[in-house]
């Protein structure tokens, strides 16, 4: 028995947290039940005793990620509360770069996932967004979040220093043939303190402010649609 040899007893929670750690290390391309079993020092069939199949494991992994994201604080103005939620979500997805493509694809979402969605929808509605505008707001903000997180994960280690090194190597070709790229690189990317991630908050604030303008003017989400 595992517990007799001093190993922690295998549980559903250990399976799922071990699965998240494996995905963090190898990504989903390198995620297999055999590798998970090896990481947990057990056998694949023992894992299935606690979680019935790989899809259920992924459902649980996604639920863990959602539970790490801070919910919109109910005592704050909806704009501030939603901003906190999306800043927390970006930080969480940076820790788990495998997660964005899976976050909205599950057919059997767990309680943490459902609780999180309900809280975000409630924040929009508390702020006076109509049902239609709420639907648009959630779709747009999540698309922005997941797209930004996936692009950020594809950058060289996500580190601005490495981006600067890469930019400097390309400057010679940029100057003559790509003047606008040269301008952006020399006047922005190579400046001290540059970080690609800084654009996330800028874009997030643009979206939230645009939504708030709709709320303040009473403009419905679908006015002007053709």
Secondary structure, DSSP 8 states (H G I E B T S, - for coil): -TGGGT-----HHHHHHHHHHHHHHHTGGG--HHHHHHHTTS-HHHHHHHSSSHHHHHHHHHHHHHHHS----TTS-HHHHHHHHHHHHHHHHHH-TTSGGGTT--SS--HHHHHHHHHHHHHHHHTT--HHHHHHHHHHHHHHHHHHHHHHHHSSTT-HHHHHHHHHHHHHHHHHH-HHHHHHIIIIITSTT--TTHHHHHHHHHHHHHHHHHHHHT--TTTT--
